[in-house]
Amino acid sequence: MQWVQSEEGFLPRKKKIQAGRERWLNQFDWSIDPQTSKEIISLLSFALALVYILGVFGGAGRVGEQVIMLANTLFGIGSFLVPIAFIGIGLGFWRAREIHIKGPALIGFVLLFVFVPALFFSNGGSIGVAVSTFFSNLLGTLAAFLALAALMLACALLSTNISLKQFKVWLFGEQKEEETQEDAQVTKVSVFQNVRNKLASRQAAAPTNSVAVATHSPTPIARSIDGNWLFPPLDLLPLSSVKATPGNITKNVETIQKTLKDFGVNVAMGDVHIGPTVTQYTFKPSEGVKLTTITARANDLALALAAHPIRIEAPIPGKAAVGVEVPNKTAAIVTLREILESESYRGIRSNLKIALGRDVAGVAFSADLKKMPHLLIAGATGSGKSVAINSIIMALLYQNSPADLRIILIDPKRVEFTMYNGIPHLLTGVVTEVDKTINTLRWAVAEMERRYKVFASSHKRNVDEYNAEPSEGHMPYLVVIIDELADLMAQAANEAEAAIVRLAQMARATGIHLIVATQRPSVDVITGLIKANIPTRVAFAVASQVDSRTIIDQAGADKLLGNGDMLYLSSELGKPKRVQGVLIGEKEIKAVTDFLKKQATAHYEDTIQEYHPAGSGRQSADGVVDDDLYNDAKEVVVAAGKGSASLLQRRLRVGYARAARLLDLLEQEGIIGPPEGSKPRDVLMTPDMLSSHNPLTPVSGGMQAPSYFQPFNNTNNADAPSLRDTVASETPDDASEGTYVYNTDKGKVDEVPVEGDDDL
């Protein structure tokens, strides 16, 4: 044997020649696009059907005559199935998205060529005669005919995967009747209908003209929830025609298997899932192979596949397999409309479900904000965070009227949420200033506490139980969305973190939910307290594994492709789930917001952005102090004849910061003098002067129920007075100081005590 040195070392001459031949063949790309393969098979099938038909009339030459003679010998009269079969194969491959032949369909197709000729008995060719003779001897002629007809029908259903009911509708045209029944069913149970028990009890007490949302209707259909509210039609959202192109799947399967084998890892290739952004190739490693050995070969697989970056999921949750996610040649565009129309979205029984996108298998993926109950979104600049937030807002607007949902938008960047200004769902205008953001978060905390007091007085546990009783009133859900947490943490970290953590810990039962986004996933922005209280997180593409671990506590986000490619992690999922987010543009957002603005005018709560909780030591413009210890502090310093922070700390048992603020208020009122170094401040009033002094009025008691707590009314009628105008016009002229609230049951203004929450 002659040995020859080559690039692989010393090899026998035959092996050298074989290796050279393989290198020469590998210089050419022999792969064919799957779409091209399907079209070639379709054209060949159509051509064979045409040649057979021409052969029947003698127009296909000798070859045609021989083919016709063979078909008649085998099938007899049943040979008419041959051209029909070729046409069916051509249409099937032409319309199919991918080449996927099901075993039952193939078996049914083959058996049709057995049982159809048998129905003609002696005229069914050699196959028909043999089969019909067997059944006739076994059952008799009539029973054999019935049995063969039943078997033929079963094979037809098996091969076409069409039920008898569908065939009847197609044959006799009864589709309109079924559509009418389906519409009636949609009227009873809407796709976007709230599933709270409150609606059922209200309808039982007083029938309303409720009409459900028809998802495919070009015109909006009304549904009555505390007033007539028209939900935006799905026709405002476009559909995408851009499909994913995965490349040569067969070649990639062979490359993955060969590359791993070169490193001593033998695998058995499994299913291939084509997603909108990546294609997942699954395989099962042989026994004794460590998963770390496979994940360590990510860069080698990326080099062999000429694709970067690739992500290895080992193992796939719920399967005994490993997945390699390879980027597609062309990514598909996922639209919001197709997710809203999907079965997975409709299957979630909630009015706070959000549309996220499609997973690696191309299946629509949605989530329920009630179960989260808060969401953290993070990723690098331009990775798709703002688009994801817009899609979440749009999904919420498609399900809820302003009576069911109110939204607070916080936008430190000032440009992301401007298009939502003016929609009736907003509780206040888009918040852009940092100080107003802190006030808004403090208001949300106070609103949470107020709701808990209401629940305690009415013996309810959560907002769903409260809304289930019509006599209790209606409490809408509240969603607070912060687009950029990093800017907020840079200027007011302590206040922002305290409010966010407080809401994340306790606000779930009250129907208040947080959605927080940031483009700087660092530990000083996404702190440990925030992560611990917001377990549901979405990670978009980031620059490093450190950022990925900061968001989802593991690597993976650094392997994402951007443009909406995300990893979704929740307490229900053991591992992050890869999802391609939906794409929604400003044109679609403007169309939906304009539709909502035409129905009702936004009524903002102006006090939210200027809210200061009790204990902050601030004085409003009308001379009201919102510290309930102000009068006690005044009596302490006048009785002691001196004023100092340490005195107030000891007597009132407060901290230094609050004591210092109380001193500033007392100085502003003229009760004590200015500071004189380390000496106590002089008291400028005696006890007799204090009794005749007109003090600032401190705010005490609980927070009054906001006006949005009242039922929402459609304001299409411009002449109809608003709730605030009605209160102002019906307040008695001789009314004394106090709080007046419009009683919707009595139709007049009632006075309620300032102190306490029992009358809310």
N, C-alpha and C positions, 0 to 999 in steps of 0.2 A: 504494500500500500504506500502510495506516495503522499508525503505530507508537505503542505505549502503554507507559508506564513501569510496571514491576512490581518485585517483590523481586529478580528476577534481572537487572534493568536494563531498557533499552528493547527491547521485543520486538514483532513483528507481532501484530495482534489475534488471528489464528488460533492462533498459538503460545501467546499468553497464555491463551486459552480452554482449550487442551489442557493447559497447565501447571496451571491452576486445577482442571481435572477430575482430574488425577493427584493433586493435593494433597488433594482431597476423598475420593478413593478410598483414599489412604494413611491417612486417619484411622481406618479400620476394619481390624481384624485378620481377614484372610480365611483364615488358616492353619487346618488341621485336624490334629488329633493323628493320628499314624500308626496307632495302635491303633484309633481310631475309623474311619479309612478302611478298614482291613482288615475290621472288623465290618460296615460298610455293604456292601462288596463281597460278603461271605459271605451276608448276609441277602438281597440281590438275587438271588444265584445260587440259593439255596434256593427263593425265591419263583418264579423262572422255571421251575425243575424241577417244582414243584408245579402251576403253571399248565399246563405241557405235559402232565403226567400226567392232569390233569382234562380237557384238550382231547381226549385219546384217547377218553374216555368221554362226550364231548359236553357237558362241564360248564364250558367256557370261552368260550361264546358265539361270535360271528362271528370274532373275532380268533383264538381257539383253533383254529377250523376251518381258517382260512387258513394258520396256522402248521403244522398237522398235514399239510395238503395239500402245502405247499411241501417239508416234510421228506421225505414219502413220494416226491415226484417226484424229489428229488435223491438220496436214500439208499436208498429202498425199505425192505426189512426192516432194513437197517442204521440206520434212524432211531431204534432203541432206544438208540443211543449218546448222543442229545441230552440226555435227562434225566440219564443217568449222568455226562455231562461237566459239566453244571451242578452236580450234587451234589459231584463231585470238586473243582471250582473252589472251591465254598463251603467244603469241609473244608480245602482247602489254605491258603486265606487265613485261616481261623479259627485254625488251629494254628501258622501261621508267625509267627516273631518279628519279621520285617521283610519288606517287599514286595521280593522279589528273584526275578525270573523268569529262569531259565536258558534260553539259546538252544536247546541240544539238546533239552531237555524240550518246549519250544514246538513245535519242528519235528516231533518224534515224535507230539505230541498232534494236530497238524493232519493228518498223514499217516494217522492211524488212521481218519479219516473218508473216506479214499480207498481204503485196502486192505480194510477190513472190509466195506463194501458190495460190493466186487468179488468176495468169496468166494461171494456168492449169485448171481453171474452175471446172468441176465436179471431176477432179482427184487431186484437191488441198486440200482434207480433209474437215473437217467441217468448218474451218476458211476460206479456199479458196472458198468453195461453197457459203458461206454467203456473202462474199465481192463481188465476181464476179456476183452473182445474183443481188445485189443492183446496181452495175454499169451497168449491161446489161439492166435492166429495165429502167434505167435513160438515157443511151446514145445509147443503141444498142450494138450488139456483137462486131463489128469491132472497133467502137469508144471506147468501154469499154476496149478492149485489148490495144489500143494505150495509153489510159489514165493510165491504170495500169502499163504499161511498163515505162511511163514517171515518175510516182510516185516511182516505184522501183528504177530507176536510180537516182532520186533525193535523196532518202533515202540512197543509197549506197554512193553518194558523201558526204552527210551530216555525215555519220558515219565514213568514212575514211578520210575526210578532204583533198581529192585529187581532183584536177580539171580535167576537160576533156582534157585539153591541156597536162597536165602531164601524164595522162593515155595514150594519143595518142603517146607521145614520148616513153613511156615504151613499148607500144604494137608494134609500127611500126619501132622503131629504128631510129628516126629522130634527135637524140641528137647531132650528129656530126654537122649537118647543123646549129643548134641553137648555138652550141659552137663557130662555125666560125663567126656567126653574133655577138655574145657577144665579141669575141676577137677583131673584127673590131670596136666595140663600145669602148672597153677599149683602143684601139689605139688612138681614137679621144679624149677621156677624161680619163686620167690616174688617178689612185688612189693617186699617189704621185706627180701629175702634179701641177706646179705653176699656180695660178689663176690670175696672173697679166695681165693687158691689153697689156703690152709690147709685150708679146709673140704673141698675135693675130695680132698686127700691124706689127711686124717683118715678120711673115709668109705671110701677105698680100703684103708687100713690096718686099720680096725676099724669095721664097719658099725654105724651108730646108727639109732635110730628117729626120724629127722628128719621133721618134718611142717611144711610151709610155712604162711605166714599167708594165710588166705583173706580178701580185702579186703571182701567183702560178707557175710561170715558174721555172724550175730547173736551167736554165742558164740566166745570166743577159741580158737585152735588152736595147739597147742604146737609149738615148734621147739627142738631140742636143741642147745645150744652150751655145752659144759662144764657140763652139767646141764640139767634141764628148765626152760625159761623160757617163760612165756605172754606173748605180746605183746598189748597192749590192743586191743580190737576197735574198728573205725571207728564202730560204733553209738554210742559214747560222745560222738562229735562231731556236732553238728546240721548240717543244711543250711538255706540261706536261700532264702526265696521272694521277697525284695525284688529287683526288676529295675530296670535303669536306664531313665530316660525322657529321651531326647535333645532333645525339643522338635520343632519343625518343621524337618526336615532340608532340604527343598526351599527354604524361605525363607532359611535360613542360607546355603545354597550361592549363591543369587542375591545375597544381601547381601554376602558376601565378594567375589564377582566384581565387583559394581558398585562397592564401596568402593575396591578396588585400581585399578579402571579410572579412577575419579575422580582418582587421583593419578598417572595415566599408566602404570600397570602392567597390561598385558593378560595374563591367565592362562587356561589351559584346565583346568577343574575335572576332578578324577579321582575316586578311590574315597572312600567315607566309612566309617570304622571306628568302631563304637559300643563304647566301653569301659565299665567299671563306674563310673568317675568323670567322664571326659571323652569327647567325641566328636571324632575327628580327621578334618578335612576336608583332603584332599590336592589339590594342583593343580600344574601345570607352567607356569612363567612362560615368556613368549616370549623369543626369542633377544635377547641384549644387555642383559637386565635383571640388575642386580647384586642379590645376595641381601641385602646390607645395606639396599638400598632397601625390601625387603619387611619385614625384621625391624624397621625403623624405624617401620613403620605398625602396630605392635602395639596401641598405645593407640587409634588411630583405628578399628581393627577391633573392639576391645572396646566402644567407644562405639556403633558401628553395630549390633553384635550384642546390645547391652545385657547383656553378660556380662563378669564380672571375677573373677579375672584370666584372661587367655588366654596361651598359650605357643606360640611359633612355632618349629618345628624345621626348620632350613634348612641343608643338605638332610636328608631322611630317610635314615638309613644303608642302603645297598644299593639305593636307588631314585633315579631322576632326578626327584624331586618334592619339594615343600615341604609341610609339614603344619601346620595351624592347629588347636590343641587347645582346644576350647570346653567349659566345664563343663556337665554334664548338669543338667536340671531336677531330677531325682531320681537320687541315686547308688545304685548297687547295693551289696549287702553281699557280700564275698568271704569264704567260710568255709574253714577249714583242711581240712575233709574233702574238698571238691570239688577242691582242689589235690592232695591225696594220692591221689585216684582218677584224676587226669588222666594222659593218655598222655605228656606231656612230663616229668612227674615220674617215671613208671615207666621212661622211656627212659634215665635217668641211671644208669649202672652204678657205683654207689657206695653205701656205707652211711652216708655223712656228707652226704647231700643235704638241702637245706633248702628249705622251701616259702615263697616270697616273696609271691606274689599273682597278679594278672592285669595284662597290659599294656594299652595304649590300644586294641588290637584285640580285647580280651576273651579273649586266649589265656593259659592258665596258664603261669606263669613260675617256674622253680626254678633252683637253683644248687648247685654241688658245693663243699663246704667244703675238700675236699682240694686242689682247684685254686686256691682263692683265694690263699694258704692261711689268711689271717687277715682279719678283717672289722672295719671301723670304721663305727659308726653315730652320726650326729649330727643334731640338729634342735632347734627351739625346744620349750619346755615344752608338753606336751599334743599334740604333733604325731603321736604314735604309736610312739615308740621302744620303750617297755616292752612294748607289745603285740607289736611285731615280734620282740623278744627272746623273749617267751613262745612265740610261734609257732615260732621256731627250735628252742627247747628241746623243745617237744612233738614236732616232726618228728623230732628225733634220738632221742627216747624211743620213738617208734613203729618205729624201725628196728633198735635195738641193745639187747642185753642188758647187764647190768653186767659181763659178761666181755669184752665188745667195746668198751665206752665207759665212761669215768669222767669226771665233771664236777666242776669247782670253780666255785662261784658267789660272787662278791664284790659285796656290796650295801651301800655306804655309807649309803644312804637307809633301810635297815633294814626296809622294808615291802614291797619288790617281790618278793623271792624266798622269803618265809617259808613259802609253801604247798609249796615243794619240800623242806623239811626232812623227813628220814626216808625218802626214796626210796633204794633200794639203789644207784643210779647215782652218788650223791654220794661223793666221796672224803673230804671233810671237811664239817663243818657250814657253813652259810652264813656267810661272813666279813663282819663288819660294822665291826670296829675298824680304824683306819688302820694301826697298828703291826702287827697280825696280817695285814693285807693285804700289807704289805711282806715280812713273813716268808713268806707263802704264795707270793708271786712269786719270792722267792729260792729257795724249795724247788723251784718249777717249773723254774728255771734249772738247779739242781743235778740235778734228775731228767733234764733234757735231756742234761746232760753225762754222767750215768751211763748213759743209753741209748746214747749214742755209744760209750762204752767197751765196752758189751755187743756192739754191732754190730761194733766193731773186733776183738774177741776171737772172734766167730763168723763173721767175714768176710762180713758183710751190709751192704748200703748203706742200707736204710730199713726201716721197721716192716713193710711188706707182705712184703718178702723174708724177714724174720725170722719172721713168723707163718706163712709158707708151709711151714716145716719143723716138723713136729709134735715132733721131738726137742728143738727149741730152747725149747719152752714157748710161752706166749701173752702178748703184750704189748698191752694195750688202748690205744685212742686216748684222749687226754686233751684236753678242751675247757675252757679257762679263760674265764669270762664276767665282765666288769666292767660293772656297770650305770651307774656315774657316775664318769667319769674326772676331771671338774673338781674334785670334792671331794678326790680323792686327790692331784691335782697341787697343790692349794692348800696341803696340809700336808706332803707329802713328794715334791716334784717331782723332785729328782735321783734318789732311789732308785727311784721308780716308773718314770720315763722310762728309766733304765738297764736295768731288768729287762724292761720291755715291748719295748724296742728289741732287746735280746739275744735274746729269744724270737722276735720277728718275723724276725730275721735268720737264725736257725739251726734253729728247732724244727720245720720242716716235715717233714724226713726222719724225725724221731723220733715222729711222730704226735701232736704237741702243737700245738693251734690256739688262737688268741686271738680273742675277740669283745669289742670295746671300744665302749662307748656313752657319750655325753655330751650334755647339754642346753645347753652353753655352747661353741659352736664358735668359739673365739678362738685366736689364734696362741700364747698362753701355755699353752693346754691341748692343742690339736692341734699339736704342735711339728713343725718341719721333719723331724726324724729319724723321728718316728712316721709322718708322711705318706709319707716316702720308703720305709719298710719295710712299709707296709700299703697296697698299691695298690687293693685292693677296698674301696669305701666306699659307704655308703648315706646320702643326704641327704634328710631330711624338711623340712617347711616351716620356713623361717627368715624373719627380719624384713628382711634387707637383702642386697644383692648381695655385700657384703664377707664376710658369713658363708657365703654360698654358695661363693664362691671359696676360702674357707679349707678347706671340706670337699672339694669336687670340682674345684677349680682353674678354675671357670667359673661364670657366672651361670646361673640356672634354678631353683634351689631356692626363691628368693624369689617365684616364680610358682605354687608348689604350693598346694593347697587345704587341707592338713591332714587329720586323721583317717585316717592311714595312707597318704596320697599321697606317693610317694617317687621319687627318682632313683637308679638303681643304676648304679654305675660299676665296671668291672673292667678288668684288663689285656687281656682278650679282646675287649672292646667298645671301639670307637673313640670313641663318644659315650655320654653317660648314657642309660639306658633308663628310661622312666617306667612305674611299676608301682603299682597299688593294692594295698596290703598286706592280709593276711588279718586277720579280726577273730576273736579268741578271748577268751572271758570266764572269770571265776574259777570259774564252775560247771563248765565243761568241764575246766579244769585240775585242779580238785579231784577230779573223777570219774576222770581218768586217774591222778593220783598215788595216790589211794586204791586203785586197781586194782593198782598196782605195789607199794605198801606191804604188801598182803595176801600177796604172794608171798615176799618176803624182807625181812630186817631189815638196815638200813643199818649197815655197819661202818666207822666213821670212823677215819682216821689222825690221832690226836691230836697227833702231833709236827709236823704240817705248819704249823699256825698259830703254833707256838712255835719254828720252825726258825731256827737261826742258822748261817750258813755259816762255814767255816774262815777265820780271818783277821779275824773281827769283834771278837775280844778279849773275849768274854763268858764268864762262868762259870755253869754250870748249878747246880741245887740239890743235886745229888749230888757236887759237887766235881770236875767234869770241865771242863777248859778246852778250848775248840774252836779254839785257835791253835797250829799245829804248830811255831811258833818260840818257844814259851814256855820250854822247857828250854834252848834255845840262848841266849836272853836272860838266863836265870838264871846260866848259866856265865860269860857275858861280864861282867856287873856284878860277880860275886864275884871273878873273876880280876883285874879292873881296880881293885877296891876302891872304886868309885864308880859311881853310876848317873845317867845323863842321857839325854834323848831324842836328842841329837846323837851320843852314843856308840853307841847302838843303831842309829841311822841309818847310821853309817859301817861298823860291824862286820857288821850283818845285811843292809845294803843294802835298807832298807825306807823308806817314807815317814814323815813326822812323825806323822800320825794313828795309824798302827799302832804306832809306837815309844812314843807317849804312852799308848796302851792297855796295852801290855806293862808299862810302868812302874806303872800303876795295879794290875795284877794282881800284880806283884812286891811292891808295898806291902801289898796285901791279904793276901798270904801271909806277910808279916813278914820278907821278905828284905832290903828296903831301907826306909829311913825316909821320913818325910813331906818334902815340898818345903820348901826354905829360900830363897825368893827365886830369884835367878839362880844360886845355888851348886849343884853336883852333890849328889845325894842320898847320904846315908851308907849304907854296906852293913853290915847287922847280922849277917851270917854270914861265917864263914871257910870256906875250901875243905874243912877237915875236918868242920865242922858240916854243910856242904852234902851230903857223902856219906852222912851218917846221917839226913838230913832226908827225911821221907815227902812227896814232891811231889804236886802235883795232876797227874792223868793227862791228858795231851793226847790229843785225838782225831786220829788220822792215817789215811791211806788213803782209799779211796773210800767213797761212800755205800752202805749196804746196800740191797738191793732191797726195796721196800715190800711189805707183805703183800698188796696188791691185785694184785701181779704173779703171785700164785698163781691157779690156776683158780677161778672163781666157783662156789659151790655153793648150790643153792636151800635156804633155811632155813625151809621150811614146817613141818618137823618140829621142834618146840620141844625135844625130848629130845636131838636130835643135838648133840654138842659142837662148839663153834666151833674154828677153827684156833688161836686164841690159847690156849683152854682146853686143847687137846691138847698144845700145846708146853709149857705150864706143868706139866701132869700127868706128862709123860713126860721131863722134864728130870732127869738123875741128881741124887741128893741130894748126892753128893760132887763135883759139878761145880765146876771152877775158873772163874776169871774168863775171859770170852770171849764169843763170839757163838754162839748155838744157833739153828738153823733146822730146821723140820720138813720132813723128806724125804718127799714124797708118794709116791715110787716104793717106798722101803723101809718106809714106815709107821712111822718112828721119828724121834727127834731126833738130828741130827748136829751136831758142833762144826765150825765153820769159822773160819779165821784172821780176825783183825780187819783186818789190813793187806792192801791190794790188792783188786782186783775180779775176779781170775781165776776165783774159785770161785763167782761169782754165776751 
